[in-house]
Amino acid sequence: MKRYDLRHLHEDFYGRMVELIDSDLKDGEVGIFLFEIGDFSPIQKSADVIKEQGHELMNSLKFNEVDWTIVVKKKAK
């Protein structure tokens, strides 16, 4: 399990998240991604991006007032 803080990317974290899943996680490994929620649209979009990439969104929860955490399991391609 690896943790990634993408808050510094603000609403532009999707590409980096996919890159980290593809290059830094092994098949079956879990990654925890922390990002800023802003207007809440990144929550649904992050779930959609994970699904489009063929991975499993295991959990999605509010971390604090401005941050969100998703837990993703990398699936073999």
C-alpha positions as CSV (number, residue, x, y, z in Angstrom):
1,M,0.0,0.0,0.0
2,K,1.3,3.4,-1.0
3,R,0.0,6.9,-0.2
4,Y,0.2,9.8,-2.6
5,D,-0.5,13.5,-1.7
6,L,-1.8,15.2,-4.8
7,R,-3.2,18.3,-3.0
8,H,-0.5,20.5,-4.5
9,L,-2.0,19.8,-8.0
10,H,-5.4,21.2,-7.0
11,E,-8.0,20.2,-9.6
12,D,-5.4,19.1,-12.1
13,F,-4.4,15.8,-10.4
14,Y,-6.1,13.2,-12.6
15,G,-3.3,12.6,-15.1
16,R,-0.7,12.3,-12.3
17,M,-3.0,9.9,-10.4
18,V,-3.3,7.6,-13.4
19,E,0.5,7.9,-14.1
20,L,1.2,6.8,-10.5
21,I,-1.2,3.9,-10.6
22,D,0.3,2.7,-13.9
23,S,4.0,3.2,-13.0
24,D,4.3,3.0,-9.2
25,L,1.7,0.4,-8.1
26,K,2.0,-3.4,-8.8
27,D,-1.0,-5.4,-10.0
28,G,-3.3,-5.9,-7.0
29,E,-1.6,-3.2,-4.9
30,V,-3.6,-0.5,-3.2
31,G,-2.9,3.2,-3.5
32,I,-4.3,6.0,-1.3
33,F,-4.7,9.3,-3.0
34,L,-5.3,12.6,-1.2
35,F,-6.6,15.6,-3.2
36,E,-8.5,18.9,-2.7
37,I,-12.2,18.7,-3.3
38,G,-13.0,22.3,-4.2
39,D,-16.6,22.2,-5.6
40,F,-17.0,18.4,-5.1
41,S,-16.8,17.7,-8.9
42,P,-13.4,16.1,-8.5
43,I,-15.0,13.3,-6.4
44,Q,-17.2,11.9,-9.2
45,K,-14.6,12.7,-11.9
46,S,-11.9,10.8,-9.9
47,A,-14.2,7.8,-9.6
48,D,-15.0,7.9,-13.3
49,V,-11.3,8.1,-14.2
50,I,-10.5,5.1,-12.0
51,K,-13.3,3.1,-13.7
52,E,-12.2,4.1,-17.2
53,Q,-8.7,2.9,-16.5
54,G,-10.0,-0.5,-15.4
55,H,-9.0,-0.2,-11.7
56,E,-11.2,-0.7,-8.6
57,L,-12.2,2.2,-6.4
58,M,-12.3,0.6,-3.0
59,N,-13.2,3.7,-0.8
60,S,-13.8,7.4,-1.1
61,L,-14.1,9.6,2.0
62,K,-13.8,13.1,3.2
63,F,-10.4,13.6,5.0
64,N,-11.0,17.1,6.4
65,E,-12.9,20.3,5.4
66,V,-11.0,20.7,2.0
67,D,-9.4,17.3,1.3
68,W,-10.7,14.0,0.0
69,T,-9.1,10.5,0.0
70,I,-9.7,7.7,-2.4
71,V,-8.4,4.2,-2.1
72,V,-7.7,2.4,-5.4
73,K,-6.7,-1.1,-6.2
74,K,-4.7,-1.6,-9.4
75,K,-6.1,-4.2,-11.7
76,A,-3.9,-6.1,-14.2
77,K,-4.3,-4.9,-17.7
